[in-house]
Structures are given as structure tokens and as C-alpha cells.
């Protein structure tokens, strides 16, 4: 091969590598942007009636969002604060205001 052909092949190789890197970066950015849009969560509140056998823990397991709270304890603390509950006791028939998250705008 002549030196000129080798230089052209080398330039072509580096050009293709640069294009591949740019495509990879653009795809990664697009996927990250879509992922952020998919996780737009909105906080809402609803009222639930406490039933026999319910506990703050069971309510937390049903309504808390794992991405929004570090633990069920954090969720329970918020429920207690919203409802002005100092202990851990709740009673059947009571209504509690419960926070929850949804991707839908309501």
C-alpha cells in the first residue's frame, strides 16, 4: 500500500470513530432526558378510612412511594405530622389524610 492510501484509511478510521462517539453521546443524552420525563411524580393527598387491622405500617406499605421516601418510617412520620398523631395508635373508623405520588396531573 502506498503511504497516501494508508493516510486516507487512517483519517477515515478516526472520522468513523468520532461519529460513533457522537452518536453514543447523543443516544445517552436522549435516554437520560426520557428517563427524567418518565419520573415526573406529583404529590397528592387523599383521605382513607382506617379499617380493622390497619396500622400506620400497613398504610405506609400500601401508599408510600419507594422513590419519594427513604423508608416506611419517613412516610409514617409524615402521615403522623399531617394528621397530628403523636403515638402509633390508629383506630378503625378514623379518617387519615394520606400523601401519595402519581405521574398523572390531576
FENSULLIN-V668205 format. One record per helix or strand. SS is the DSSP state (H for helix, E for strand). FROM is the first residue (numbers start at 0). LEN is the number of residues. If there is no record, write none. Layout:
SS/FROM/LEN
SS/FROM/LEN
This chain:
H/2/36
E/41/8
H/55/8
H/71/11
E/94/8
